[in-house]
Amino acid sequence: MPADTVSAGPLWAAMYHSVADPTDDPYRVTVSPDRLDRQLRWLRRRGLTGVSMDRLLSARAEGRGAGLVGLTFDDGYADFLEEAVPLLRRHAFTATVFVLPGRLGGTNEWDTPGPSKSLLTADGIRAAARAGMEIGSHGLRHTDLTKADDAVLAADTARSRELLRELLRDLTGRHEVAGYCYPYGTVDARAIEAVRAAGYAYACAIDPGPLTGVFALPRVHVGESDTGLRLHLKRRTHRWRREPVPAGEYAEYAAHTRRTAHTAHTERTVHDDTRAATTT
């Protein structure tokens, strides 16, 4: 596919948050486990497979992925491990969870007023990775990057990635953190450049409009009210509601991941050699 063309259409990526009782849900960020199970069944019955953003983008870069749906869970709630992971595994799906390394084991203090929800601990993040889920960064403390000064912008992007890479280093055998998700879905050119400079391979937004690209990927909100009929309508109208990613950016994504994989292999070898030397 020529680099100056656009893809066949906007990629389909679903945006979830918390998986719990949605009774007290002023921000519409909670879906019940039963509703999530029904939504995943709906995908599977239509021959669709829920995957991480990393897998979806890799498939797109290879000219494939028509039957793949990106599943993302923002904020890194503890209920992702408790409720979402068992359901994803039941349907043989994977997903990307965007976590906050500056709030490990904390709560969603940015959602006030509203119910207090626990966030994943370091052990919880590792457990999600062991279950086959992709771990991405949601920044350090859920800060709107479009309102951040230069120091906060750097910490929220580069520092959060460093912390997650270190957290996952010995666990997974691959300690890359490829994805970033903009808190609140807000994004501008300055935020995109900071994410790119921090070494990420992609970033998720919600509806970035003309900024749409691999570093500002569009997604669709999925919540408790989304029955099969609503999902059908959202999927049918998606191509008119979101912009497609320029096809050449998928190729850039693939090249970026190849470079970072080589770098990670080199770093891992040095790390393993150093650890072996200190234990002998």
C-alpha positions, 0 to 999 in steps of 0.5 A: 500500500503506498505511503501517501494513501489512507487506510481502508477506513478508521480502525475500530478500537473500543474504549472501556474504563471500569468493570464493576457495578454501574449504579453510581456512575456519573461519568459513564465510565463503568460497565458491569461484568455481565454487560461486558461479557455480552459485548464480547460475545457479540463480537465473537458471534460476528467473527470479530476478535478483541485484541491489544492495540499493539496487535491491531496496529501490527496487523494493520501495518501488514495490510491485515486486521479486518476482523480485529477490534482493539480493546482498551481499558483506561485508568488501570482500575483494579477491577480490570484484573478482577473482572475484565481479565477472566472474561477476556480470557474466556473469549480468547481475547486480549486487551490493552490496559493503560495504567498510572505508575504515579498512582499505583494502588491509589484511587481515581482522585480526579473523578470527584465527585463520584465513587472512589475506585481502587487502581492497580498495584505494581503486582496487579499490573504484572499479573495483567501482563502475565495474563497476556494483556498489553500494558500501556501508560496513561501518564503518571497521575492522570494529567491533562497534557494540553494544560501541562507545563514542560516539566509535567509534560516530560514526566507524564510521558517519558518518566511514566514509560521508564517506570513501567518498563522497569516494573515489567523488565524481569517479568515479561522478558520484553519490557517495552511499553509501546502505547500511551493514552492521553488522559481525558482524551485531550490532545494537541500537537505539543502533546503528540510531540512529547509522546513521540519524543518519549519513545512510544510507538503509538498513542490513543485519544478519543476523537482527535479529528485532523490530528488523527494518526498513529500518535492520536488514534481514535476510539469509540466509548463503550458503556453499560447502555451499549446493547448489541443493537447500539454496538451494531449502529456504532460500528456501522457509522464509525467510518463517518464519525472518525478519521482514518489513519494515513496508511504510511503511519502504519508502516512507520509504526512497524519500523519503530517497533522493529527498532525498539525491539532491537534496542530492548534485546540489547538492553536485556542482554546487558541487564542479564549479563550484569545481574549474572556478574553480580550473583557470581 
